[in-house]
Amino acid sequence: MHYLIPMLTSFILVALLVPVMKRIAVKAGFVDRPSTRKIHAAPIPLLGGVAIYIACAAAILMFSRNGNLSYAVLIGGTVLMLTGLTDDWFKTRSKDFPVWPRLIIYIAVSAVPLLFGIQIIGVSNLHFSGMIFFPVWLVWLGTMAWIFGITNMINFIDGVDGLASGIVTIASLALLVAALVKRQEDSALIAGILVGACLAFLAFNFYPAKIFMGDAGAIFLGYTIAVVAVDGAFKSATFISLLVPVLALGVPILDTVIVFTRRLLKGGGLHRADKLHTHHSLMQWGLSQTQTVSFLYLIGALFSLLSIIVVLMGV
């Protein structure tokens, strides 16, 4: 019950807020318009991410007892949500938000958890009991690289109805189980809140989507799940525990590796949007949106199940 109530709270809040945000988006013209790169054929409201953010933030404020984890998620998440919302606004006007301001903000926010002691400090040595502690520069670099990377990877996969929200649900469930096994209450609580919020949003976002989370929602979710992974799965810092968040987030990580490799081979910019993502390829091979998303859910579930097995092996 300790984790079920916060999960239900975020679920109910998203379910109540999404219809409101949908009406506001339609009235304000805050919609994602079709283009040659977009799959949808009609304008779709683009304020779902705000509903997710409000629900998660409210649930965290109501139930979380770990000040440092809450502050890191809320401060960094708020900045990223507002940045994503600005990016979404540019898209509603058929414009592009410049890359460099976004990049600077993403890098700066990646350092926020470090200010609250949430960091990858080292790893256990296999040959003797004790820790191998990383030098300070590696602690900062490793933590920031992980958070920056996962934040953007979740945004990258948000290209098909229900994909990002479903993958975050599956990954959050895996991190929730891992945190419960390790008795990491605060990480489990926020992972549960993510599960509730994403499940509720999925009811509106699965094909055919009635609303999109936009960059505001995707980068908030990516950042939050990355911070939870550092505070939870990475905390035990054994070699085997390092696999847990990597496997749980296997789909966005694998997709990013594939896309960046293909972009490098084509000689294009790594940051430029295109149709080289895994979900695009699956649809080009003849799968429908529902089939594509279901297949990637299955892969995500298998990765997450493997991560849970790894946790149980390391107990």
N, C-alpha and C positions, 0 to 999 in steps of 0.2 A: 504493500500500500504506500510505503514511503516514496516510491518512484512512480507508482501508477497515477497518483493524484496530480503531480506536476505534468505528466504526459497527457492526461485527460484535459488538464487546464489549457495547455497549448493547442491541443486538438480542437477544443470547443471555441477558443478565441479565434483561431484561423477560420473555422467554419462560419463564425458570425461575421468576421471582418471582410472576408473575400467578396461576398455580394455587395457590401458597402463600397469597397475599393473599385469593384467593377463598374458600379454606377458612376462613381466620381471620375474614373478614367474615361468612360464613354462621353460624359458631359464635357470634360475638359479637353477632349481630343488627345488624351494621353494613351495612344494606341500604337502597336507595332504594325506598320504597313507592309504589305507584300512587296517583294523585290525579286530580282533574278536569283539571289542567294538564299532567299527564304522559302520554306516549304509550304507555309500556310497561304491560302488564296484570298483571305479576307482580313481586314484589320482586327487585331486582337487586343483587348485591354492589357495594359502593361504595369499595373500597380500591385500585382500579387506579392511581390517581394516585400512591400511595405507591410502587408498583413502578416507575413511570416515574421518579419523583424519585430513588430509590435507584440505579437503573441509570445515569441521567445523571450524578448526583453522583460515583459510583464511576468512571465512564469519564473524567470531567473530571479527577478527582484523579490518575488513572493516566497520562493522556496529555497534558494541557494544560501548556504551558510558560510561558504568559502569566499571571503572578501576578495582575495587576490584573483582567483579564477573568474569570479563574476565581473570584477573591474576590467580585467583584460579582455573578456568577451564583449562587454558592453561598450567600453571606450573604443576599442579597435573596430568592433562590429558596426557601431554607429557611424564612425567616419567612413567606413567602406560602403555602408548602405547609402549614405548621402552622396558619395562619389558615384556609385552605380546609378543612383536615381538621376543624377546630372547627366550621366552618359545616356540613360534611357530617354531623357528629355530631348537630347540632341537627336536621337534616333527617331523620335516622333515627328521631328521637323526635317527628317531625311538628311541630317547632317552627321558628321563624325566628331566626337569629343577627342581633342588632341591626345596622342599617345603619351607624350612625355609627362604632362601633369598627372595622369593616372599612374604611370610607372613610379614616379617620385612618391606619390601618396601610398601606393601599395608597399613599396620598400620601407617607408617610414612606419607604417602601421604594423609591418612584420616584426618590428622591434618592440612593440607595445608589451607583449607577454613577458619579455625579458625584464622589463621594469618592475614586474610583479613576481619575479622569481620563477617564472614558468619557462623552463629551458632544458635543452638536451645537454646534460653536464658530462656524460661519460658513458662507459659501458663496463660491465663485469668481465673480468678476465677468466677465460676457460681453464687456466692452469693453476690458479690459486684463488682463494676467497679474497674478495676485495674489489675495488673499483679502479679502472684506469680513467683518470679525470682528464678531460680535454682542456687545452689552454683556453684562456678567455676568448681569444679571437675566433677559435673554432666553435666554441659554445655559441657565440653570437652568429657566426656564419651559418652553422648547421641549423640552428633554430629558425633563423630568418629565412633561409632557403626553403626549409620544409613548409613554413607557413605561407610564404609567398607562392610557392609552387602549387600547393593544394588549393589555395584560394583561387588561383587562376584556372586550375584544372577542372574544378567543378563548373566554372563559368564556360569553359571550352565545350563541355559535353551538353550544355543546355541548348541543344539545337533541334530536338524532336520532342513532341508532346509527351510529358510525363517522365522523360529520361532522367534529368538532374534530380528532381524531387524523389523519384523512386530509388535511384542509386544512393542518394544521401540517406534515405530511410534504411536501406539494407546495411550500409556501412555504419550508421549510427547504432543500429541494433547489435552489430558485431562488437562495437566499442562499448556498448552498454553491458553486454555479457562479459566482456573482458574486464571491465571495471568492477562488476559485481563479484566475479571470481577472485579478483585481487583486493576486494573490499575497499575500493576507492570511491567513496560515497559521492563526492562532489562531481567527479567526472561522470559517474553513472547518472547522476541527476540531470546534468545538462545534455548528455547523450539521449536520455529519455525524452527530454523536452523537444529535442530535434526530431525524434521519431514521431511524436504526437503532431507537431506542426506540419511536417512533411507529408504524413499520411492524410491529414485533413486537406492539405493543398492538392494532393494527388487526385482527390475526388473531382476537383475543378480543372485540373491540368492534364489528366490523361486524355488520349485521343478520343474525340476531337476536343482540343483544349478550349475552355471558355475564358481563360485568363492566363497570362504569362507571369513568371516571377521577375523577369528582366534581369539585368546586371545587378540591380539593387538586392534582389533576393539571392542570386547565385553566388556573388562574392561574399555576402554575409554568411551564407551557409558554409561555403568553402573555408572561410576564415575560422568560423566557430568550431567546425569539426576538426580542423587542423590543430587548434589550440587545445581542444579536449584530448586529442591524441598525444600531444606533448605532455600535458598534465597527467594523463592516465597511462596509456600503453607504454610510452617512452620512459615513464618515471622509474620503473624497475630496472631499466637499462641493462638487461641481460641480452646476449646476442640473439636468443630466440624471441624475446619480447619485441625486439626491433622489427621483426617480421609482421607482427600483429597489425599495426596501422597500415603498413605497406600493402598487405594482403586485403585488408578490409576496404581499402581505397584502390584496389587493383584495377578496376575498370577505367577511372579517369587517368590514373598514372600510365597504364598501358596505352590508352588512346593518345595521350600527349606525346609519348615516346614515338608512336607510329606517325602521328601528324608531323612532328618536328623533323623526323627523319625524311619523310616525303617532301616536306618544304625545302629542306637543305638540298636534297637531290634535284629538285626543280629549280633551285637557285633563287627562290623567293624569300621575302622577309618572314621571320618566324612569327611576328605579331599580326600579320595580315590575315583577315578572315577569308576562308575559302570553303570548298566542299571536299576536303581531304580527310575529314574525320571518319571514324569507324562507322558511325550511324549513317553517314552519307553513302559510304561504300556498300553497306548492307542493302540500302534502299536501291542503289544503282544495280545491284545484283538481282533485284526483283522482289525483295521483301517489302511488305507494307509497313506503315509506321508502327502499327500495333505489334507486328511480328518482330520488327527490328528492336523495339523497346523490350519486348518480352524476352528475346534472346539475350540482350545485354543485362537484363535483370537476372537471368539464369546464371550468366557468367559472374555477375557481382555476388550472387548468393553462394556460388561455389567458392569464390575467393574468400567470402566472409566466413563460410563454414570451415574452411581450411585455417583461417586465422583463429577461430575458436578452438579448433583442435590443437593448434600451436600453444594457445594459452593453457589449455588443460594439461598438455605435456610438460609445460614449464612450472606448473604448480608444485 
